[in-house]
């Protein structure tokens, strides 16, 4: 059985996005309505500027007591997020997410077309297991090499 790609495994195929002048409050509302853990921040020509996640809302807004109605998403987003092409294997994407410490990975196709966001929730247990094994192997190699 061949392994799925991130594009094949995405549960939501639509792109949830806002402009950089949207408020954090708007982002939280959009994410809640869509039952989604992230929103892409895109400028008018369709260029990906950043991503705002549930974790960003907690650590960069709530924990700092910022007013969500007055704080712009552009102030708290992760700028220039790491992206992968649609043919990336799920286990490779999960490994990237484990090693870099995030749970959402934008998928960008040819001509910088934004296709969606892969979430760790989109992976199957066997794909997560393969990625964890690879991450442990990388850690052992790094320890051995000092």
Secondary structure, DSSP 8 states (H G I E B T S, - for coil): ----BHHHH-S--S--EE-TTSBHHHHHHHHHHHT-SEEEEE-TT--EEEEEEHHHIIIIIITTT--TTTSBHHHHSEES--EE-TT-BHHHHHHHHHHHT-SEEEEE-GGG-EEEEEEGGGS-HHHHHHHHHHHHHHHHHHHHH-
